[in-house]
Amino acid sequence: MEKSVPITILVADDDADDRMLIDEAFEESLLQNPVDFVEDGEQLLAYLRREGKYAEHKGRAYPGVILLDLNMPRMDGRTALAKIKEDPDLCRIPVVILTTSKAEEDIIRTYGLGVSSFITKPVTFEGLIDVVKAIGHYWVEIVALPPECVNRAA
């Protein structure tokens, strides 16, 4: 399915080193999609709602997928996920948990909240590249996304 505008991938992660590594992994994977970063759940919701410094995003499609860390300050990923999934304008955006957690409780809870996938962050950079390639292949090339994630808003 051809898309006139490549989907944006939004990464929510408070760790600057992890954001840098994820950004480098996207570059290494040769994925051409734009990748935006926010540092916590509050910034994530402001980005999605086009509030504050993200008001300039009004009229742009929502991200095609959100990569969400669970353990962040101000508002953690669990709370942000719940708010996204209860918002009728945001609930169809796919959210992939990308976290260091392997806790069964986190897996069960986030799937219960409507997460699309749960991935534990790999311990090596090569592993991260493999994960990013798989995410890109699946969410960019294979999956049909809801219109609000691929079309410019009216």
Biotite code that builds the C-alpha atoms (Angstrom):
import biotite.structure as struc

atoms = struc.array([
    struc.Atom([0.000, 0.000, 0.000], chain_id="A", res_id=1, res_name="MET", atom_name="CA", element="C"),
    struc.Atom([1.583, 3.285, -1.099], chain_id="A", res_id=2, res_name="GLU", atom_name="CA", element="C"),
    struc.Atom([1.552, 6.145, 1.363], chain_id="A", res_id=3, res_name="LYS", atom_name="CA", element="C"),
    struc.Atom([2.016, 9.724, 0.190], chain_id="A", res_id=4, res_name="SER", atom_name="CA", element="C"),
    struc.Atom([3.551, 10.751, 3.510], chain_id="A", res_id=5, res_name="VAL", atom_name="CA", element="C"),
    struc.Atom([5.831, 8.324, 5.398], chain_id="A", res_id=6, res_name="PRO", atom_name="CA", element="C"),
    struc.Atom([4.533, 7.508, 8.845], chain_id="A", res_id=7, res_name="ILE", atom_name="CA", element="C"),
    struc.Atom([6.269, 9.079, 11.799], chain_id="A", res_id=8, res_name="THR", atom_name="CA", element="C"),
    struc.Atom([7.610, 6.847, 14.546], chain_id="A", res_id=9, res_name="ILE", atom_name="CA", element="C"),
    struc.Atom([7.367, 8.433, 17.988], chain_id="A", res_id=10, res_name="LEU", atom_name="CA", element="C"),
    struc.Atom([9.687, 7.252, 20.755], chain_id="A", res_id=11, res_name="VAL", atom_name="CA", element="C"),
    struc.Atom([8.928, 8.072, 24.405], chain_id="A", res_id=12, res_name="ALA", atom_name="CA", element="C"),
    struc.Atom([11.967, 7.357, 26.581], chain_id="A", res_id=13, res_name="ASP", atom_name="CA", element="C"),
    struc.Atom([13.468, 9.391, 29.416], chain_id="A", res_id=14, res_name="ASP", atom_name="CA", element="C"),
    struc.Atom([16.995, 7.990, 29.097], chain_id="A", res_id=15, res_name="ASP", atom_name="CA", element="C"),
    struc.Atom([19.157, 10.206, 26.838], chain_id="A", res_id=16, res_name="ALA", atom_name="CA", element="C"),
    struc.Atom([21.557, 7.321, 26.089], chain_id="A", res_id=17, res_name="ASP", atom_name="CA", element="C"),
    struc.Atom([18.678, 5.039, 25.105], chain_id="A", res_id=18, res_name="ASP", atom_name="CA", element="C"),
    struc.Atom([17.198, 7.754, 22.849], chain_id="A", res_id=19, res_name="ARG", atom_name="CA", element="C"),
    struc.Atom([20.597, 8.187, 21.174], chain_id="A", res_id=20, res_name="MET", atom_name="CA", element="C"),
    struc.Atom([21.007, 4.424, 20.696], chain_id="A", res_id=21, res_name="LEU", atom_name="CA", element="C"),
    struc.Atom([17.477, 4.057, 19.336], chain_id="A", res_id=22, res_name="ILE", atom_name="CA", element="C"),
    struc.Atom([18.090, 6.955, 16.933], chain_id="A", res_id=23, res_name="ASP", atom_name="CA", element="C"),
    struc.Atom([21.372, 5.368, 15.788], chain_id="A", res_id=24, res_name="GLU", atom_name="CA", element="C"),
    struc.Atom([19.638, 1.991, 15.394], chain_id="A", res_id=25, res_name="ALA", atom_name="CA", element="C"),
    struc.Atom([17.029, 3.602, 13.120], chain_id="A", res_id=26, res_name="PHE", atom_name="CA", element="C"),
    struc.Atom([19.837, 5.152, 11.067], chain_id="A", res_id=27, res_name="GLU", atom_name="CA", element="C"),
    struc.Atom([21.667, 1.807, 10.863], chain_id="A", res_id=28, res_name="GLU", atom_name="CA", element="C"),
    struc.Atom([18.463, 0.034, 9.812], chain_id="A", res_id=29, res_name="SER", atom_name="CA", element="C"),
    struc.Atom([18.163, 2.472, 6.868], chain_id="A", res_id=30, res_name="LEU", atom_name="CA", element="C"),
    struc.Atom([14.531, 3.184, 7.717], chain_id="A", res_id=31, res_name="LEU", atom_name="CA", element="C"),
    struc.Atom([13.611, 6.430, 5.978], chain_id="A", res_id=32, res_name="GLN", atom_name="CA", element="C"),
    struc.Atom([10.686, 7.345, 8.230], chain_id="A", res_id=33, res_name="ASN", atom_name="CA", element="C"),
    struc.Atom([10.865, 10.386, 10.475], chain_id="A", res_id=34, res_name="PRO", atom_name="CA", element="C"),
    struc.Atom([11.520, 9.519, 14.120], chain_id="A", res_id=35, res_name="VAL", atom_name="CA", element="C"),
    struc.Atom([10.494, 11.966, 16.849], chain_id="A", res_id=36, res_name="ASP", atom_name="CA", element="C"),
    struc.Atom([11.420, 11.717, 20.527], chain_id="A", res_id=37, res_name="PHE", atom_name="CA", element="C"),
    struc.Atom([9.739, 12.781, 23.767], chain_id="A", res_id=38, res_name="VAL", atom_name="CA", element="C"),
    struc.Atom([11.114, 12.276, 27.266], chain_id="A", res_id=39, res_name="GLU", atom_name="CA", element="C"),
    struc.Atom([8.111, 11.312, 29.405], chain_id="A", res_id=40, res_name="ASP", atom_name="CA", element="C"),
    struc.Atom([4.392, 10.605, 29.380], chain_id="A", res_id=41, res_name="GLY", atom_name="CA", element="C"),
    struc.Atom([3.429, 14.255, 29.784], chain_id="A", res_id=42, res_name="GLU", atom_name="CA", element="C"),
    struc.Atom([5.452, 15.245, 26.702], chain_id="A", res_id=43, res_name="GLN", atom_name="CA", element="C"),
    struc.Atom([3.990, 12.257, 24.854], chain_id="A", res_id=44, res_name="LEU", atom_name="CA", element="C"),
    struc.Atom([0.425, 13.384, 25.499], chain_id="A", res_id=45, res_name="LEU", atom_name="CA", element="C"),
    struc.Atom([1.262, 17.015, 24.663], chain_id="A", res_id=46, res_name="ALA", atom_name="CA", element="C"),
    struc.Atom([2.803, 15.822, 21.370], chain_id="A", res_id=47, res_name="TYR", atom_name="CA", element="C"),
    struc.Atom([-0.253, 13.721, 20.507], chain_id="A", res_id=48, res_name="LEU", atom_name="CA", element="C"),
    struc.Atom([-2.720, 16.427, 21.529], chain_id="A", res_id=49, res_name="ARG", atom_name="CA", element="C"),
    struc.Atom([-0.695, 19.122, 19.706], chain_id="A", res_id=50, res_name="ARG", atom_name="CA", element="C"),
    struc.Atom([-0.349, 21.218, 22.854], chain_id="A", res_id=51, res_name="GLU", atom_name="CA", element="C"),
    struc.Atom([2.373, 23.639, 23.979], chain_id="A", res_id=52, res_name="GLY", atom_name="CA", element="C"),
    struc.Atom([5.560, 23.369, 21.963], chain_id="A", res_id=53, res_name="LYS", atom_name="CA", element="C"),
    struc.Atom([3.881, 20.686, 19.829], chain_id="A", res_id=54, res_name="TYR", atom_name="CA", element="C"),
    struc.Atom([1.073, 22.976, 18.590], chain_id="A", res_id=55, res_name="ALA", atom_name="CA", element="C"),
    struc.Atom([2.999, 23.288, 15.318], chain_id="A", res_id=56, res_name="GLU", atom_name="CA", element="C"),
    struc.Atom([2.073, 19.621, 14.645], chain_id="A", res_id=57, res_name="HIS", atom_name="CA", element="C"),
    struc.Atom([-1.603, 20.517, 14.153], chain_id="A", res_id=58, res_name="LYS", atom_name="CA", element="C"),
    struc.Atom([-2.726, 19.234, 10.779], chain_id="A", res_id=59, res_name="GLY", atom_name="CA", element="C"),
    struc.Atom([-0.106, 16.467, 10.685], chain_id="A", res_id=60, res_name="ARG", atom_name="CA", element="C"),
    struc.Atom([-1.013, 12.797, 10.805], chain_id="A", res_id=61, res_name="ALA", atom_name="CA", element="C"),
    struc.Atom([-0.592, 11.060, 14.138], chain_id="A", res_id=62, res_name="TYR", atom_name="CA", element="C"),
    struc.Atom([2.448, 8.807, 14.492], chain_id="A", res_id=63, res_name="PRO", atom_name="CA", element="C"),
    struc.Atom([2.061, 5.442, 12.787], chain_id="A", res_id=64, res_name="GLY", atom_name="CA", element="C"),
    struc.Atom([3.493, 3.751, 15.872], chain_id="A", res_id=65, res_name="VAL", atom_name="CA", element="C"),
    struc.Atom([4.620, 4.822, 19.340], chain_id="A", res_id=66, res_name="ILE", atom_name="CA", element="C"),
    struc.Atom([7.567, 3.110, 21.040], chain_id="A", res_id=67, res_name="LEU", atom_name="CA", element="C"),
    struc.Atom([6.919, 3.579, 24.749], chain_id="A", res_id=68, res_name="LEU", atom_name="CA", element="C"),
    struc.Atom([9.228, 3.055, 27.697], chain_id="A", res_id=69, res_name="ASP", atom_name="CA", element="C"),
    struc.Atom([7.442, 2.137, 30.931], chain_id="A", res_id=70, res_name="LEU", atom_name="CA", element="C"),
    struc.Atom([9.685, 3.709, 33.569], chain_id="A", res_id=71, res_name="ASN", atom_name="CA", element="C"),
    struc.Atom([9.779, 7.469, 33.046], chain_id="A", res_id=72, res_name="MET", atom_name="CA", element="C"),
    struc.Atom([9.507, 10.451, 35.414], chain_id="A", res_id=73, res_name="PRO", atom_name="CA", element="C"),
    struc.Atom([6.539, 12.843, 35.677], chain_id="A", res_id=74, res_name="ARG", atom_name="CA", element="C"),
    struc.Atom([4.179, 10.377, 33.954], chain_id="A", res_id=75, res_name="MET", atom_name="CA", element="C"),
    struc.Atom([5.250, 6.806, 33.404], chain_id="A", res_id=76, res_name="ASP", atom_name="CA", element="C"),
    struc.Atom([4.473, 4.734, 30.343], chain_id="A", res_id=77, res_name="GLY", atom_name="CA", element="C"),
    struc.Atom([1.701, 2.756, 32.030], chain_id="A", res_id=78, res_name="ARG", atom_name="CA", element="C"),
    struc.Atom([-0.258, 5.914, 32.858], chain_id="A", res_id=79, res_name="THR", atom_name="CA", element="C"),
    struc.Atom([0.418, 7.455, 29.435], chain_id="A", res_id=80, res_name="ALA", atom_name="CA", element="C"),
    struc.Atom([-0.731, 4.241, 27.719], chain_id="A", res_id=81, res_name="LEU", atom_name="CA", element="C"),
    struc.Atom([-3.977, 4.233, 29.718], chain_id="A", res_id=82, res_name="ALA", atom_name="CA", element="C"),
    struc.Atom([-4.639, 7.881, 28.784], chain_id="A", res_id=83, res_name="LYS", atom_name="CA", element="C"),
    struc.Atom([-3.922, 7.221, 25.092], chain_id="A", res_id=84, res_name="ILE", atom_name="CA", element="C"),
    struc.Atom([-6.203, 4.198, 24.959], chain_id="A", res_id=85, res_name="LYS", atom_name="CA", element="C"),
    struc.Atom([-9.086, 5.977, 26.728], chain_id="A", res_id=86, res_name="GLU", atom_name="CA", element="C"),
    struc.Atom([-8.905, 8.989, 24.376], chain_id="A", res_id=87, res_name="ASP", atom_name="CA", element="C"),
    struc.Atom([-11.226, 8.492, 21.354], chain_id="A", res_id=88, res_name="PRO", atom_name="CA", element="C"),
    struc.Atom([-8.897, 10.581, 19.135], chain_id="A", res_id=89, res_name="ASP", atom_name="CA", element="C"),
    struc.Atom([-5.746, 8.641, 20.068], chain_id="A", res_id=90, res_name="LEU", atom_name="CA", element="C"),
    struc.Atom([-6.874, 5.116, 20.947], chain_id="A", res_id=91, res_name="CYS", atom_name="CA", element="C"),
    struc.Atom([-6.228, 3.584, 17.513], chain_id="A", res_id=92, res_name="ARG", atom_name="CA", element="C"),
    struc.Atom([-2.564, 4.610, 17.383], chain_id="A", res_id=93, res_name="ILE", atom_name="CA", element="C"),
    struc.Atom([-0.476, 1.447, 17.764], chain_id="A", res_id=94, res_name="PRO", atom_name="CA", element="C"),
    struc.Atom([1.709, 1.461, 20.874], chain_id="A", res_id=95, res_name="VAL", atom_name="CA", element="C"),
    struc.Atom([4.681, -0.862, 21.282], chain_id="A", res_id=96, res_name="VAL", atom_name="CA", element="C"),
    struc.Atom([6.223, -1.123, 24.730], chain_id="A", res_id=97, res_name="ILE", atom_name="CA", element="C"),
    struc.Atom([10.027, -0.984, 24.449], chain_id="A", res_id=98, res_name="LEU", atom_name="CA", element="C"),
    struc.Atom([11.390, -1.289, 27.964], chain_id="A", res_id=99, res_name="THR", atom_name="CA", element="C"),
    struc.Atom([13.982, -2.950, 30.151], chain_id="A", res_id=100, res_name="THR", atom_name="CA", element="C"),
    struc.Atom([11.185, -4.604, 32.151], chain_id="A", res_id=101, res_name="SER", atom_name="CA", element="C"),
    struc.Atom([10.616, -8.325, 31.833], chain_id="A", res_id=102, res_name="LYS", atom_name="CA", element="C"),
    struc.Atom([8.050, -8.354, 34.631], chain_id="A", res_id=103, res_name="ALA", atom_name="CA", element="C"),
    struc.Atom([5.038, -10.544, 33.897], chain_id="A", res_id=104, res_name="GLU", atom_name="CA", element="C"),
    struc.Atom([2.885, -7.971, 35.729], chain_id="A", res_id=105, res_name="GLU", atom_name="CA", element="C"),
    struc.Atom([3.938, -5.268, 33.222], chain_id="A", res_id=106, res_name="ASP", atom_name="CA", element="C"),
    struc.Atom([3.264, -7.553, 30.266], chain_id="A", res_id=107, res_name="ILE", atom_name="CA", element="C"),
    struc.Atom([-0.200, -8.515, 31.524], chain_id="A", res_id=108, res_name="ILE", atom_name="CA", element="C"),
    struc.Atom([-1.143, -4.976, 32.564], chain_id="A", res_id=109, res_name="ARG", atom_name="CA", element="C"),
    struc.Atom([-0.034, -3.283, 29.327], chain_id="A", res_id=110, res_name="THR", atom_name="CA", element="C"),
    struc.Atom([-1.779, -5.827, 27.102], chain_id="A", res_id=111, res_name="TYR", atom_name="CA", element="C"),
    struc.Atom([-4.860, -5.290, 29.260], chain_id="A", res_id=112, res_name="GLY", atom_name="CA", element="C"),
    struc.Atom([-4.588, -1.565, 28.539], chain_id="A", res_id=113, res_name="LEU", atom_name="CA", element="C"),
    struc.Atom([-4.458, -2.225, 24.792], chain_id="A", res_id=114, res_name="GLY", atom_name="CA", element="C"),
    struc.Atom([-0.769, -2.243, 23.883], chain_id="A", res_id=115, res_name="VAL", atom_name="CA", element="C"),
    struc.Atom([-0.018, -3.692, 20.436], chain_id="A", res_id=116, res_name="SER", atom_name="CA", element="C"),
    struc.Atom([3.290, -5.387, 21.361], chain_id="A", res_id=117, res_name="SER", atom_name="CA", element="C"),
    struc.Atom([5.662, -5.722, 24.322], chain_id="A", res_id=118, res_name="PHE", atom_name="CA", element="C"),
    struc.Atom([9.393, -5.830, 23.600], chain_id="A", res_id=119, res_name="ILE", atom_name="CA", element="C"),
    struc.Atom([12.156, -6.015, 26.188], chain_id="A", res_id=120, res_name="THR", atom_name="CA", element="C"),
    struc.Atom([15.083, -3.796, 25.145], chain_id="A", res_id=121, res_name="LYS", atom_name="CA", element="C"),
    struc.Atom([17.984, -5.877, 23.885], chain_id="A", res_id=122, res_name="PRO", atom_name="CA", element="C"),
    struc.Atom([21.241, -5.650, 25.817], chain_id="A", res_id=123, res_name="VAL", atom_name="CA", element="C"),
    struc.Atom([23.415, -5.141, 22.725], chain_id="A", res_id=124, res_name="THR", atom_name="CA", element="C"),
    struc.Atom([23.359, -2.460, 20.045], chain_id="A", res_id=125, res_name="PHE", atom_name="CA", element="C"),
    struc.Atom([23.219, -5.165, 17.357], chain_id="A", res_id=126, res_name="GLU", atom_name="CA", element="C"),
    struc.Atom([20.148, -6.593, 19.081], chain_id="A", res_id=127, res_name="GLY", atom_name="CA", element="C"),
    struc.Atom([18.571, -3.128, 19.130], chain_id="A", res_id=128, res_name="LEU", atom_name="CA", element="C"),
    struc.Atom([19.220, -2.747, 15.389], chain_id="A", res_id=129, res_name="ILE", atom_name="CA", element="C"),
    struc.Atom([17.498, -6.099, 14.806], chain_id="A", res_id=130, res_name="ASP", atom_name="CA", element="C"),
    struc.Atom([14.490, -4.992, 16.879], chain_id="A", res_id=131, res_name="VAL", atom_name="CA", element="C"),
    struc.Atom([14.277, -1.641, 15.063], chain_id="A", res_id=132, res_name="VAL", atom_name="CA", element="C"),
    struc.Atom([14.472, -3.377, 11.683], chain_id="A", res_id=133, res_name="LYS", atom_name="CA", element="C"),
    struc.Atom([11.679, -5.735, 12.709], chain_id="A", res_id=134, res_name="ALA", atom_name="CA", element="C"),
    struc.Atom([9.546, -2.869, 14.023], chain_id="A", res_id=135, res_name="ILE", atom_name="CA", element="C"),
    struc.Atom([10.144, -0.910, 10.830], chain_id="A", res_id=136, res_name="GLY", atom_name="CA", element="C"),
    struc.Atom([9.399, -3.858, 8.587], chain_id="A", res_id=137, res_name="HIS", atom_name="CA", element="C"),
    struc.Atom([6.219, -4.783, 10.432], chain_id="A", res_id=138, res_name="TYR", atom_name="CA", element="C"),
    struc.Atom([4.735, -1.362, 11.262], chain_id="A", res_id=139, res_name="TRP", atom_name="CA", element="C"),
    struc.Atom([5.886, 0.482, 8.115], chain_id="A", res_id=140, res_name="VAL", atom_name="CA", element="C"),
    struc.Atom([5.741, -2.155, 5.382], chain_id="A", res_id=141, res_name="GLU", atom_name="CA", element="C"),
    struc.Atom([3.234, -4.815, 6.439], chain_id="A", res_id=142, res_name="ILE", atom_name="CA", element="C"),
    struc.Atom([0.508, -3.417, 8.707], chain_id="A", res_id=143, res_name="VAL", atom_name="CA", element="C"),
    struc.Atom([-2.474, -1.416, 7.497], chain_id="A", res_id=144, res_name="ALA", atom_name="CA", element="C"),
    struc.Atom([-2.737, 1.576, 9.843], chain_id="A", res_id=145, res_name="LEU", atom_name="CA", element="C"),
    struc.Atom([-5.820, 3.660, 10.666], chain_id="A", res_id=146, res_name="PRO", atom_name="CA", element="C"),
    struc.Atom([-6.314, 6.708, 8.420], chain_id="A", res_id=147, res_name="PRO", atom_name="CA", element="C"),
    struc.Atom([-5.399, 9.211, 11.143], chain_id="A", res_id=148, res_name="GLU", atom_name="CA", element="C"),
    struc.Atom([-1.878, 7.726, 11.199], chain_id="A", res_id=149, res_name="CYS", atom_name="CA", element="C"),
    struc.Atom([-1.227, 7.906, 7.456], chain_id="A", res_id=150, res_name="VAL", atom_name="CA", element="C"),
    struc.Atom([-3.221, 10.896, 6.182], chain_id="A", res_id=151, res_name="ASN", atom_name="CA", element="C"),
    struc.Atom([-2.797, 14.550, 6.882], chain_id="A", res_id=152, res_name="ARG", atom_name="CA", element="C"),
    struc.Atom([-5.590, 15.893, 9.077], chain_id="A", res_id=153, res_name="ALA", atom_name="CA", element="C"),
    struc.Atom([-8.079, 18.147, 7.352], chain_id="A", res_id=154, res_name="ALA", atom_name="CA", element="C"),
])
